[in-house]
């Protein structure tokens, strides 16, 4: 409560956004961080509040999103009593964070917050996490503390909030001689590789149009004939006409391993080595079978990635390449699918979205099985940002949309939202209404956990159509009325059962200020 | 998926109930365990699935509810690859569980599940937890395993489910000589204590009408003049006409400590020593200031509690007492408040419920500030079970109602549900509709996190009415339309703005099969 009351004291430096469940807060912070490139701050109430936020913090960890959690704890002198709300907050925090700190009496809370913010800017840890968690016992928040600058005294809660408000984007260090040598060696390997046998595997900051890392990747591919691949579950890839033409790795390990097996040289651009999402009988664990010397990792040294990729492009003779139309296939030509007509299916839903999405859209894609055709259909759309589910913890889409819209008020967010996953964080619609966020949620209402049915079939599990399997994979009885849910939380909504209805609803939603929801009945 | 498919193989021994978020599953398991006295089983998907269930598992831990979680993990040979959905499941599980076991290749999964079930029946640990968590790597579920009985081979997933289906209520061991001596010593202390200076503080199994532990508590009080207190945040207290007349401990520590300070001798009946929910400046941590020899703990030896209390009642001369009307104030006389009329307030809402609740009702009470008058108003109602929020992790009410209704299909569940807390697990309404559960949810729609405003005021935090404090404690803009939300998930719903409307809606809901929701606008 002290930190809440102190938010006003930092004078506009922090914008409080309320979520009706902590999974909305942590997912929104993830969406904000992916788009803004600087951390959002969550304020969570003890262990249960952090617990509720963990699933989307898991996604943020896998997305390498900079994010800071401020978690209140019991007063230091009350912890031994083990009151009802006590639990092991530090243990919970460690499962998602690369930095966990519990403040002690007498500690400078402003400095502790500054350290947490700094930790989000350092190179990601082994799991990719840039999440930092600061645990502050209750009594520390009501103490007064000295300001380092002038020695005057302020409430500790205000100092902490000031430090959080000061968070910004840190600038990268220049390329060291060792890093430059690494790039020269990679360039030599790339040029020595037979044409068509090298691939750039792109993620993280290499997939963003900010700076020119993504552009450099396209230039490298255009100059060398290397393939351009990207993760299947990516945090954010900037896409569309004039941007590099990426091939998304397939979801299932056998297909993904087959796609990667064509290459003899792999350059990993700010991304972990690809591994299978699950282990299946007879399927691989690691998706790359190459020896270590054929895999170059451009993510481990924490320096200026755009500069490194610019240097690599220059060394392979691609520095001057302009991303004009179909430049050796490395860049996407402008193109849009036609507006489809008639029956609404998963494919025609994707086609409608790709036909109508406005320039600069942010596509938050938790469409899972329903959205499989969207990637190819949207290739030539006006430039947009594409965000997906990075950690497999479903329920990211609605909260990610909240955060992306807060970070980018001048862009339209379109959330392609699977219905089963959407119900995990449906409360986030209320925050969209409250904040007047420009988010269009398109619910892919197939009324089933379709991905589970695919898994049952792939694992040849019988009885895959048994009573229990049906009861635990189908959500159509009763059918969820998404229009009622959205309206119940203040979001204008409609239902579409044909392509024409979806197109009309999208056009109306684009024309209206604030959020909208469209239930696309598939 | 293997365990889902194998549920059918155990032939009706397990009833699969789907939740649209794991907090529904874990809260429902808590409600089931509180009413059935035997564990429900949750099936959770890796670390994120467990994370989503943690808040209500925290409540279950504080309620000492027997409960088993089955959590799938990555295949053993795939864990080193750290796939997207991997996280430290064991660390997460330890924060709520008293028993955590990760199965290893070759292990008998049936025996591992039987051990987990057994762990829920043993005396609760220091934190009160009877939660057991079994972690099963993916590859173990598709192995076949020998049946101990006849050596034939079955899928491990079936064996595990069979062990879970066999879970029952364990019978307690008879009183040992040491336990009998403890009871004799307690009886002597009670009889030596000045009249009115002793109190029984009741919780856990001592508060249940099953067996006669609760009845014995009333007899002990009637015979000795001891006061009858119960926890503020209790798992389940059986109440109503003819049952002991309990005084509920106040919520705030100053008031609770004052209530307890009247007594020189305290008998703790299956309950932890009372402590403050939070530490406040100048307020106590421990609520009981008595020396250890004046506090008798009847919960630490894991034997037959009803037998111990029966013996105690006999030793103090209360064995023959019949709980007739107002027997020295120790038992409740039948009485019902009048149906109120006119404006709906928190108090008249509670009065209406107490006036209309049917015999045998299960009151799931997450009403927080709105329900403060319900305790006294319902004292003389026909016997009912009263369940509250035990761990402070809000969002328990709707899921608890699901589990209580599954456990007791012949009883009516009435959920007094604060609106802010209700939004934490609103998805549970869908499960109520799907399973046709007899649950009447009464939403206390005051459109604010009222408890936070109380806390702000008590801590004299300024500006308590600042912009941020308002933004983060009020949920009325936009107003949540609970009728739309309920109907959107298949639950018939209506809105009440007067006492008459609430009474009419309750009568209609009682007459209708399946669930209903009433938004009581306060």
Interface residues (C-beta under 8 A of the other chain):
Chain A: X1 X2 X4 X5 X7 X8 X14 X16 X18 X20 X21 X23 X43 X46 X47 X48 X51 X52 X54 X55 X58 X62 X74 X75 X77 X78 X80 X81 X82 X83 X84 X85 X87 X88 X91 X92 X94 X95 X96 X126 X127 X138 X139 X142 X233 X275 X276 X277 X278 X279 X280 X281 X285 X286 X390 X391 X392 X393 X394 X395 X420 X423 X424 X426 X427 X430 X433 X434 X452 X455 X456 X459 X461 X462 X463 X464 X466 X467 X468 X469 X471 X472 X473 X475 X477 X478 X479 X480 X481 X482 X483 X484 X485 X487 X488 X489 X490
Chain B: X1 X2 X4 X5 X7 X8 X14 X16 X18 X20 X21 X23 X43 X46 X47 X48 X51 X52 X54 X55 X58 X62 X74 X75 X77 X78 X80 X81 X82 X83 X84 X85 X87 X88 X91 X92 X94 X95 X96 X126 X127 X138 X139 X142 X233 X275 X276 X277 X278 X279 X280 X281 X285 X286 X390 X391 X392 X393 X394 X395 X420 X423 X424 X426 X427 X430 X433 X434 X452 X455 X456 X459 X461 X462 X463 X464 X466 X467 X468 X469 X471 X472 X473 X475 X477 X478 X479 X480 X481 X482 X483 X484 X485 X487 X488 X489 X490
